[in-house]
Amino acid sequence: MKLHRNPSRAVNKAIEQFKRQEITRKELIKVLKHYPDHPIGDLVPEYHREEQQKLIANGKIPNGAIIANLDKQEPNGSYDCKAYYVDETFRCVDCGIEHTWTAEQQQHWFEVVKGSIYTQITRCRDCDRTHKKEKQAQQNK
Ligand SMILES: [Zn+2]
């Protein structure tokens, strides 16, 4: 894809196209990934912003959590709102070792990679790398 000189024009155009259903959510996310810092504005449901504000106002954000930038998450009209990121422990499906998915890593995943807010991490970094290599090797056979 050719990168636009003016990111906000490229993103705003894609957002308008998405609203008119001329492009799919997937295509929109592809554009957003090129400009991860660009806010998606009114594609964030108002009830998500309200829920996040309520959590902050009521002191419901856990210590050490990172408050999410809803404008940078993938556009989703889901009922659920990912208002903040907090360190999560998980057991890797491959090595069986317990790891931490840090708040920073989640922020990167949801706001830069534009991962779905329903993503659950299943593999640690090392196993993920091995898994991807094996998958690639299989495709190249
Ligand atoms: Zn592992």
Backbone and ligand atoms as CSV (ligand in chain L), in Angstrom:
chain,resi,resn,atom,element,x,y,z
A,1,MET,N,N,0.836,-1.198,0.000
A,1,MET,CA,C,0.000,0.000,0.000
A,1,MET,C,C,0.873,1.252,0.000
A,2,LYS,N,N,0.437,2.240,-0.751
A,2,LYS,CA,C,1.188,3.490,-0.808
A,2,LYS,C,C,0.844,4.335,0.409
A,3,LEU,N,N,1.861,4.852,1.070
A,3,LEU,CA,C,1.602,5.671,2.243
A,3,LEU,C,C,1.255,7.089,1.820
A,4,HIS,N,N,0.255,7.586,2.470
A,4,HIS,CA,C,-0.240,8.911,2.172
A,4,HIS,C,C,0.629,9.950,2.867
A,5,ARG,N,N,0.827,11.089,2.224
A,5,ARG,CA,C,1.595,12.155,2.859
A,5,ARG,C,C,0.848,12.722,4.062
A,6,ASN,N,N,-0.437,12.751,3.941
A,6,ASN,CA,C,-1.259,13.336,4.985
A,6,ASN,C,C,-2.083,12.236,5.648
A,7,PRO,N,N,-1.574,11.726,6.798
A,7,PRO,CA,C,-2.233,10.565,7.410
A,7,PRO,C,C,-3.694,10.823,7.740
A,8,SER,N,N,-4.015,12.040,8.226
A,8,SER,CA,C,-5.398,12.198,8.651
A,8,SER,C,C,-6.336,12.139,7.455
A,9,ARG,N,N,-5.847,12.578,6.284
A,9,ARG,CA,C,-6.710,12.478,5.103
A,9,ARG,C,C,-6.948,11.025,4.727
A,10,ALA,N,N,-5.884,10.226,4.783
A,10,ALA,CA,C,-6.013,8.813,4.428
A,10,ALA,C,C,-6.946,8.092,5.396
A,11,VAL,N,N,-6.751,8.353,6.698
A,11,VAL,CA,C,-7.566,7.653,7.690
A,11,VAL,C,C,-9.004,8.136,7.650
A,12,ASN,N,N,-9.181,9.435,7.574
A,12,ASN,CA,C,-10.553,9.958,7.545
A,12,ASN,C,C,-11.322,9.451,6.340
A,13,LYS,N,N,-10.624,9.344,5.223
A,13,LYS,CA,C,-11.261,8.828,4.017
A,13,LYS,C,C,-11.713,7.370,4.252
A,14,ALA,N,N,-10.800,6.572,4.840
A,14,ALA,CA,C,-11.120,5.166,5.098
A,14,ALA,C,C,-12.286,5.054,6.079
A,15,ILE,N,N,-12.301,5.926,7.098
A,15,ILE,CA,C,-13.385,5.889,8.090
A,15,ILE,C,C,-14.725,6.203,7.409
A,16,GLU,N,N,-14.705,7.218,6.542
A,16,GLU,CA,C,-15.947,7.565,5.835
A,16,GLU,C,C,-16.401,6.420,4.937
A,17,GLN,N,N,-15.438,5.797,4.251
A,17,GLN,CA,C,-15.771,4.660,3.384
A,17,GLN,C,C,-16.347,3.503,4.188
A,18,PHE,N,N,-15.774,3.304,5.381
A,18,PHE,CA,C,-16.243,2.224,6.243
A,18,PHE,C,C,-17.684,2.500,6.683
A,19,LYS,N,N,-17.948,3.746,7.031
A,19,LYS,CA,C,-19.304,4.115,7.485
A,19,LYS,C,C,-20.327,3.935,6.373
A,20,ARG,N,N,-19.888,4.190,5.139
A,20,ARG,CA,C,-20.802,4.001,3.998
A,20,ARG,C,C,-20.810,2.549,3.530
A,21,GLN,N,N,-20.101,1.706,4.280
A,21,GLN,CA,C,-19.999,0.271,3.984
A,21,GLN,C,C,-19.379,0.003,2.622
A,22,GLU,N,N,-18.479,0.887,2.221
A,22,GLU,CA,C,-17.774,0.668,0.952
A,22,GLU,C,C,-16.522,-0.179,1.159
A,23,ILE,N,N,-16.010,-0.170,2.388
A,23,ILE,CA,C,-14.890,-1.062,2.718
A,23,ILE,C,C,-15.264,-1.826,3.985
A,24,THR,N,N,-14.605,-2.963,4.175
A,24,THR,CA,C,-14.909,-3.793,5.341
A,24,THR,C,C,-14.098,-3.317,6.546
A,25,ARG,N,N,-14.481,-3.830,7.717
A,25,ARG,CA,C,-13.756,-3.520,8.941
A,25,ARG,C,C,-12.280,-3.919,8.800
A,26,LYS,N,N,-12.086,-5.079,8.164
A,26,LYS,CA,C,-10.727,-5.597,7.979
A,26,LYS,C,C,-9.889,-4.619,7.138
A,27,GLU,N,N,-10.504,-4.107,6.082
A,27,GLU,CA,C,-9.791,-3.160,5.216
A,27,GLU,C,C,-9.491,-1.861,5.960
A,28,LEU,N,N,-10.447,-1.436,6.782
A,28,LEU,CA,C,-10.241,-0.225,7.567
A,28,LEU,C,C,-9.076,-0.417,8.539
A,29,ILE,N,N,-9.053,-1.575,9.210
A,29,ILE,CA,C,-7.993,-1.848,10.185
A,29,ILE,C,C,-6.625,-1.851,9.497
A,30,LYS,N,N,-6.597,-2.337,8.269
A,30,LYS,CA,C,-5.354,-2.353,7.508
A,30,LYS,C,C,-4.814,-0.922,7.331
A,31,VAL,N,N,-5.699,0.000,7.038
A,31,VAL,CA,C,-5.287,1.400,6.897
A,31,VAL,C,C,-4.828,1.946,8.250
A,32,LEU,N,N,-5.608,1.640,9.302
A,32,LEU,CA,C,-5.284,2.160,10.635
A,32,LEU,C,C,-3.930,1.680,11.117
A,33,LYS,N,N,-3.570,0.457,10.728
A,33,LYS,CA,C,-2.276,-0.089,11.153
A,33,LYS,C,C,-1.115,0.728,10.609
A,34,HIS,N,N,-1.339,1.356,9.457
A,34,HIS,CA,C,-0.288,2.193,8.894
A,34,HIS,C,C,-0.125,3.488,9.663
A,35,TYR,N,N,-1.193,3.894,10.310
A,35,TYR,CA,C,-1.172,5.155,11.065
A,35,TYR,C,C,-1.712,4.898,12.471
A,36,PRO,N,N,-0.969,4.101,13.262
A,36,PRO,CA,C,-1.520,3.647,14.547
A,36,PRO,C,C,-1.834,4.782,15.516
A,37,ASP,N,N,-1.254,5.958,15.304
A,37,ASP,CA,C,-1.500,7.049,16.249
A,37,ASP,C,C,-2.732,7.867,15.903
A,38,HIS,N,N,-3.323,7.558,14.772
A,38,HIS,CA,C,-4.460,8.379,14.354
A,38,HIS,C,C,-5.736,7.980,15.097
A,39,PRO,N,N,-6.411,8.944,15.745
A,39,PRO,CA,C,-7.645,8.611,16.472
A,39,PRO,C,C,-8.789,8.231,15.527
A,40,ILE,N,N,-9.656,7.330,15.991
A,40,ILE,CA,C,-10.777,6.913,15.148
A,40,ILE,C,C,-12.056,7.664,15.496
A,41,GLY,N,N,-11.942,8.590,16.442
A,41,GLY,CA,C,-13.041,9.524,16.730
A,41,GLY,C,C,-14.379,8.880,17.022
A,42,ASP,N,N,-15.377,9.210,16.201
A,42,ASP,CA,C,-16.727,8.754,16.545
A,42,ASP,C,C,-16.989,7.292,16.220
A,43,LEU,N,N,-15.954,6.567,15.798
A,43,LEU,CA,C,-16.137,5.119,15.667
A,43,LEU,C,C,-16.064,4.456,17.042
A,44,VAL,N,N,-15.597,5.216,18.045
A,44,VAL,CA,C,-15.619,4.701,19.417
A,44,VAL,C,C,-17.029,4.955,19.953
A,45,PRO,N,N,-17.733,3.883,20.347
A,45,PRO,CA,C,-19.090,4.096,20.851
A,45,PRO,C,C,-19.068,4.994,22.089
A,46,GLU,N,N,-20.034,5.896,22.175
A,46,GLU,CA,C,-20.106,6.825,23.302
A,46,GLU,C,C,-20.165,6.065,24.631
A,47,TYR,N,N,-20.866,4.905,24.652
A,47,TYR,CA,C,-20.979,4.168,25.923
A,47,TYR,C,C,-19.647,3.586,26.376
A,48,HIS,N,N,-18.712,3.398,25.445
A,48,HIS,CA,C,-17.374,2.960,25.851
A,48,HIS,C,C,-16.658,4.089,26.579
A,49,ARG,N,N,-16.750,5.284,26.009
A,49,ARG,CA,C,-16.091,6.429,26.656
A,49,ARG,C,C,-16.698,6.671,28.035
A,50,GLU,N,N,-18.036,6.562,28.109
A,50,GLU,CA,C,-18.712,6.802,29.389
A,50,GLU,C,C,-18.302,5.761,30.421
A,51,GLU,N,N,-18.218,4.496,29.974
A,51,GLU,CA,C,-17.853,3.440,30.918
A,51,GLU,C,C,-16.444,3.676,31.450
A,52,GLN,N,N,-15.543,4.050,30.548
A,52,GLN,CA,C,-14.163,4.291,30.978
A,52,GLN,C,C,-14.115,5.462,31.973
A,53,GLN,N,N,-14.829,6.537,31.654
A,53,GLN,CA,C,-14.851,7.699,32.551
A,53,GLN,C,C,-15.391,7.319,33.926
A,54,LYS,N,N,-16.422,6.474,33.924
A,54,LYS,CA,C,-17.034,6.046,35.181
A,54,LYS,C,C,-16.021,5.244,36.016
A,55,LEU,N,N,-15.305,4.328,35.348
A,55,LEU,CA,C,-14.306,3.516,36.054
A,55,LEU,C,C,-13.233,4.408,36.681
A,56,ILE,N,N,-12.806,5.410,35.921
A,56,ILE,CA,C,-11.771,6.320,36.429
A,56,ILE,C,C,-12.327,7.121,37.606
A,57,ALA,N,N,-13.525,7.666,37.425
A,57,ALA,CA,C,-14.130,8.506,38.463
A,57,ALA,C,C,-14.371,7.720,39.748
A,58,ASN,N,N,-14.710,6.424,39.603
A,58,ASN,CA,C,-15.019,5.627,40.789
A,58,ASN,C,C,-13.796,4.902,41.352
A,59,GLY,N,N,-12.615,5.234,40.818
A,59,GLY,CA,C,-11.400,4.609,41.332
A,59,GLY,C,C,-11.353,3.115,41.073
A,60,LYS,N,N,-11.956,2.657,39.970
A,60,LYS,CA,C,-12.016,1.215,39.683
A,60,LYS,C,C,-10.855,0.727,38.811
A,61,ILE,N,N,-9.933,1.621,38.480
A,61,ILE,CA,C,-8.781,1.201,37.676
A,61,ILE,C,C,-7.723,0.649,38.642
A,62,PRO,N,N,-7.337,-0.616,38.467
A,62,PRO,CA,C,-6.361,-1.214,39.405
A,62,PRO,C,C,-5.017,-0.494,39.371
A,63,ASN,N,N,-4.294,-0.624,40.472
A,63,ASN,CA,C,-2.939,-0.061,40.547
A,63,ASN,C,C,-2.063,-0.668,39.464
A,64,GLY,N,N,-1.244,0.149,38.856
A,64,GLY,CA,C,-0.307,-0.355,37.858
A,64,GLY,C,C,-0.935,-0.545,36.490
A,65,ALA,N,N,-2.220,-0.292,36.371
A,65,ALA,CA,C,-2.886,-0.456,35.077
A,65,ALA,C,C,-2.571,0.728,34.169
A,66,ILE,N,N,-2.658,0.482,32.878
A,66,ILE,CA,C,-2.511,1.554,31.900
A,66,ILE,C,C,-3.907,1.850,31.366
A,67,ILE,N,N,-4.284,3.088,31.402
A,67,ILE,CA,C,-5.602,3.460,30.873
A,67,ILE,C,C,-5.551,3.403,29.353
A,68,ALA,N,N,-6.504,2.706,28.771
A,68,ALA,CA,C,-6.509,2.508,27.316
A,68,ALA,C,C,-6.855,3.795,26.589
A,69,ASN,N,N,-6.264,3.947,25.424
A,69,ASN,CA,C,-6.660,5.025,24.529
A,69,ASN,C,C,-7.680,4.413,23.551
A,70,LEU,N,N,-8.951,4.621,23.839
A,70,LEU,CA,C,-10.011,3.974,23.051
A,70,LEU,C,C,-9.935,4.363,21.586
A,71,ASP,N,N,-9.396,5.557,21.349
A,71,ASP,CA,C,-9.268,6.053,19.975
A,71,ASP,C,C,-8.267,5.273,19.150
A,72,LYS,N,N,-7.432,4.480,19.845
A,72,LYS,CA,C,-6.408,3.742,19.111
A,72,LYS,C,C,-6.716,2.260,19.020
A,73,GLN,N,N,-7.765,1.814,19.683
A,73,GLN,CA,C,-8.114,0.402,19.581
A,73,GLN,C,C,-8.788,0.152,18.232
A,74,GLU,N,N,-8.917,-1.115,17.895
A,74,GLU,CA,C,-9.606,-1.446,16.649
A,74,GLU,C,C,-11.027,-0.908,16.749
A,75,PRO,N,N,-11.593,-0.446,15.649
A,75,PRO,CA,C,-12.972,0.012,15.711
A,75,PRO,C,C,-13.883,-1.174,15.988
A,76,ASN,N,N,-14.645,-1.107,17.048
A,76,ASN,CA,C,-15.559,-2.203,17.361
A,76,ASN,C,C,-16.779,-1.655,18.065
A,77,GLY,N,N,-17.918,-2.133,17.666
A,77,GLY,CA,C,-19.151,-1.686,18.293
A,77,GLY,C,C,-19.579,-2.670,19.362
A,78,SER,N,N,-18.593,-3.413,19.888
A,78,SER,CA,C,-18.910,-4.438,20.869
A,78,SER,C,C,-19.525,-3.815,22.116
A,79,TYR,N,N,-20.256,-4.639,22.816
A,79,TYR,CA,C,-20.835,-4.199,24.072
A,79,TYR,C,C,-19.715,-3.988,25.077
A,80,ASP,N,N,-18.735,-4.889,25.044
A,80,ASP,CA,C,-17.641,-4.823,26.010
A,80,ASP,C,C,-16.661,-3.718,25.668
A,81,CYS,N,N,-16.108,-3.150,26.704
A,81,CYS,CA,C,-15.147,-2.075,26.532
A,81,CYS,C,C,-13.856,-2.464,27.235
A,82,LYS,N,N,-12.740,-2.328,26.525
A,82,LYS,CA,C,-11.456,-2.587,27.157
A,82,LYS,C,C,-10.920,-1.236,27.616
A,83,ALA,N,N,-11.197,-0.897,28.855
A,83,ALA,CA,C,-10.932,0.460,29.348
A,83,ALA,C,C,-9.505,0.641,29.845
A,84,TYR,N,N,-8.868,-0.455,30.247
A,84,TYR,CA,C,-7.498,-0.357,30.766
A,84,TYR,C,C,-6.791,-1.690,30.565
A,85,TYR,N,N,-5.464,-1.657,30.717
A,85,TYR,CA,C,-4.665,-2.881,30.605
A,85,TYR,C,C,-3.952,-3.103,31.929
A,86,VAL,N,N,-3.990,-4.336,32.376
A,86,VAL,CA,C,-3.306,-4.655,33.622
A,86,VAL,C,C,-2.571,-5.985,33.415
A,87,ASP,N,N,-1.397,-6.134,34.038
A,87,ASP,CA,C,-0.610,-7.365,33.879
A,87,ASP,C,C,-1.486,-8.597,34.099
A,88,GLU,N,N,-1.358,-9.563,33.205
A,88,GLU,CA,C,-2.147,-10.792,33.314
A,88,GLU,C,C,-1.204,-11.971,33.289
A,89,THR,N,N,-1.447,-12.956,34.149
A,89,THR,CA,C,-0.633,-14.163,34.034
A,89,THR,C,C,-1.429,-15.182,33.227
A,90,PHE,N,N,-0.691,-15.971,32.467
A,90,PHE,CA,C,-1.331,-17.008,31.651
A,90,PHE,C,C,-0.365,-18.169,31.535
A,91,ARG,N,N,-0.901,-19.340,31.282
A,91,ARG,CA,C,-0.067,-20.522,31.086
A,91,ARG,C,C,0.047,-20.782,29.592
A,92,CYS,N,N,1.256,-20.819,29.104
A,92,CYS,CA,C,1.496,-21.016,27.677
A,92,CYS,C,C,1.033,-22.414,27.259
A,93,VAL,N,N,0.291,-22.487,26.134
A,93,VAL,CA,C,-0.250,-23.783,25.693
A,93,VAL,C,C,0.837,-24.734,25.214
A,94,ASP,N,N,2.001,-24.196,24.835
A,94,ASP,CA,C,3.069,-25.058,24.327
A,94,ASP,C,C,4.030,-25.513,25.414
A,95,CYS,N,N,4.598,-24.573,26.167
A,95,CYS,CA,C,5.608,-24.972,27.160
A,95,CYS,C,C,5.005,-25.199,28.538
A,96,GLY,N,N,3.776,-24.746,28.726
A,96,GLY,CA,C,3.114,-24.988,30.001
A,96,GLY,C,C,3.612,-24.130,31.150
A,97,ILE,N,N,4.488,-23.171,30.828
A,97,ILE,CA,C,5.042,-22.305,31.872
A,97,ILE,C,C,4.166,-21.063,32.028
A,98,GLU,N,N,4.076,-20.605,33.260
A,98,GLU,CA,C,3.286,-19.407,33.505
A,98,GLU,C,C,4.079,-18.164,33.121
A,99,HIS,N,N,3.435,-17.278,32.392
A,99,HIS,CA,C,4.075,-16.042,31.946
A,99,HIS,C,C,3.188,-14.857,32.272
A,100,THR,N,N,3.760,-13.671,32.126
A,100,THR,CA,C,2.968,-12.461,32.326
A,100,THR,C,C,2.801,-11.744,30.998
A,101,TRP,N,N,1.571,-11.409,30.699
A,101,TRP,CA,C,1.288,-10.541,29.550
A,101,TRP,C,C,1.176,-9.153,30.163
A,102,THR,N,N,2.207,-8.375,30.005
A,102,THR,CA,C,2.242,-7.108,30.722
A,102,THR,C,C,1.270,-6.092,30.129
A,103,ALA,N,N,0.946,-5.117,30.949
A,103,ALA,CA,C,0.049,-4.048,30.510
A,103,ALA,C,C,0.633,-3.341,29.282
A,104,GLU,N,N,1.954,-3.150,29.279
A,104,GLU,CA,C,2.607,-2.483,28.141
A,104,GLU,C,C,2.468,-3.306,26.860
A,105,GLN,N,N,2.666,-4.627,27.000
A,105,GLN,CA,C,2.536,-5.494,25.823
A,105,GLN,C,C,1.098,-5.475,25.304
A,106,GLN,N,N,0.159,-5.442,26.235
A,106,GLN,CA,C,-1.247,-5.397,25.810
A,106,GLN,C,C,-1.548,-4.085,25.101
A,107,GLN,N,N,-1.020,-3.001,25.644
A,107,GLN,CA,C,-1.239,-1.698,25.020
A,107,GLN,C,C,-0.736,-1.717,23.578
A,108,HIS,N,N,0.445,-2.306,23.385
A,108,HIS,CA,C,1.002,-2.397,22.039
A,108,HIS,C,C,0.090,-3.243,21.143
A,109,TRP,N,N,-0.324,-4.376,21.680
A,109,TRP,CA,C,-1.156,-5.293,20.896
A,109,TRP,C,C,-2.479,-4.643,20.484
A,110,PHE,N,N,-3.144,-4.001,21.421
A,110,PHE,CA,C,-4.474,-3.464,21.135
A,110,PHE,C,C,-4.440,-2.114,20.412
A,111,GLU,N,N,-3.369,-1.330,20.643
A,111,GLU,CA,C,-3.389,0.037,20.103
A,111,GLU,C,C,-2.469,0.240,18.901
A,112,VAL,N,N,-1.478,-0.632,18.746
A,112,VAL,CA,C,-0.584,-0.494,17.589
A,112,VAL,C,C,-0.878,-1.587,16.566
A,113,VAL,N,N,-0.924,-2.834,17.050
A,113,VAL,CA,C,-1.224,-3.955,16.149
A,113,VAL,C,C,-2.719,-3.983,15.815
A,114,LYS,N,N,-3.525,-3.318,16.631
A,114,LYS,CA,C,-4.988,-3.244,16.450
A,114,LYS,C,C,-5.625,-4.614,16.595
A,115,GLY,N,N,-5.131,-5.373,17.573
A,115,GLY,CA,C,-5.713,-6.688,17.841
A,115,GLY,C,C,-7.125,-6.566,18.378
A,116,SER,N,N,-7.902,-7.603,18.158
A,116,SER,CA,C,-9.286,-7.611,18.645
A,116,SER,C,C,-9.304,-7.498,20.166
A,117,ILE,N,N,-10.305,-6.772,20.692
A,117,ILE,CA,C,-10.370,-6.610,22.148
A,117,ILE,C,C,-10.694,-7.931,22.838
A,118,TYR,N,N,-11.071,-8.935,22.063
A,118,TYR,CA,C,-11.372,-10.235,22.667
A,118,TYR,C,C,-10.179,-11.190,22.631
A,119,THR,N,N,-9.026,-10.690,22.196
A,119,THR,CA,C,-7.844,-11.541,22.129
A,119,THR,C,C,-7.471,-12.066,23.515
A,120,GLN,N,N,-7.204,-13.355,23.584
A,120,GLN,CA,C,-6.633,-13.944,24.792
A,120,GLN,C,C,-5.274,-14.511,24.393
A,121,ILE,N,N,-4.249,-14.153,25.112
A,121,ILE,CA,C,-2.925,-14.658,24.743
A,121,ILE,C,C,-2.822,-16.131,25.129
A,122,THR,N,N,-2.204,-16.940,24.245
A,122,THR,CA,C,-2.105,-18.372,24.536
A,122,THR,C,C,-0.655,-18.862,24.558
A,123,ARG,N,N,0.234,-18.132,23.871
A,123,ARG,CA,C,1.626,-18.581,23.798
A,123,ARG,C,C,2.583,-17.519,24.319
A,124,CYS,N,N,3.663,-17.968,24.955
A,124,CYS,CA,C,4.704,-17.038,25.376
A,124,CYS,C,C,5.486,-16.611,24.128
A,125,ARG,N,N,6.305,-15.602,24.310
A,125,ARG,CA,C,7.010,-15.023,23.165
A,125,ARG,C,C,7.874,-16.058,22.423
A,126,ASP,N,N,8.631,-16.854,23.181
A,126,ASP,CA,C,9.520,-17.850,22.557
A,126,ASP,C,C,8.730,-18.897,21.781
A,127,CYS,N,N,7.689,-19.423,22.413
A,127,CYS,CA,C,6.887,-20.461,21.748
A,127,CYS,C,C,6.156,-19.884,20.542
A,128,ASP,N,N,5.737,-18.625,20.659
A,128,ASP,CA,C,5.042,-17.995,19.545
A,128,ASP,C,C,5.963,-17.906,18.334
A,129,ARG,N,N,7.228,-17.562,18.610
A,129,ARG,CA,C,8.207,-17.452,17.522
A,129,ARG,C,C,8.399,-18.820,16.867
A,130,THR,N,N,8.582,-19.857,17.692
A,130,THR,CA,C,8.767,-21.215,17.175
A,130,THR,C,C,7.546,-21.653,16.380
A,131,HIS,N,N,6.378,-21.370,16.929
A,131,HIS,CA,C,5.120,-21.754,16.288
A,131,HIS,C,C,5.007,-21.106,14.902
A,132,LYS,N,N,5.344,-19.828,14.823
A,132,LYS,CA,C,5.250,-19.116,13.548
A,132,LYS,C,C,6.230,-19.686,12.527
A,133,LYS,N,N,7.417,-20.024,13.020
A,133,LYS,CA,C,8.438,-20.589,12.120
A,133,LYS,C,C,7.977,-21.922,11.563
A,134,GLU,N,N,7.408,-22.740,12.451
A,134,GLU,CA,C,6.931,-24.064,12.013
A,134,GLU,C,C,5.804,-23.921,10.999
A,135,LYS,N,N,4.936,-22.979,11.264
A,135,LYS,CA,C,3.803,-22.754,10.367
A,135,LYS,C,C,4.310,-22.325,8.981
A,136,GLN,N,N,5.296,-21.440,9.017
A,136,GLN,CA,C,5.866,-20.936,7.770
A,136,GLN,C,C,6.557,-22.067,6.990
A,137,ALA,N,N,7.309,-22.885,7.735
A,137,ALA,CA,C,8.013,-23.999,7.114
A,137,ALA,C,C,7.028,-24.952,6.445
A,138,GLN,N,N,5.884,-25.134,7.100
A,138,GLN,CA,C,4.886,-26.021,6.545
A,138,GLN,C,C,4.282,-25.462,5.251
A,139,GLN,N,N,4.080,-24.131,5.261
A,139,GLN,CA,C,3.510,-23.496,4.074
A,139,GLN,C,C,4.473,-23.528,2.888
A,140,ASN,N,N,5.760,-23.555,3.205
A,140,ASN,CA,C,6.762,-23.523,2.134
A,140,ASN,C,C,7.072,-24.899,1.564
A,141,LYS,N,N,6.467,-25.936,2.152
A,141,LYS,CA,C,6.741,-27.287,1.688
A,141,LYS,C,C,6.200,-27.530,0.293
L,1,ZN,ZN,ZN,5.770,-21.125,25.918
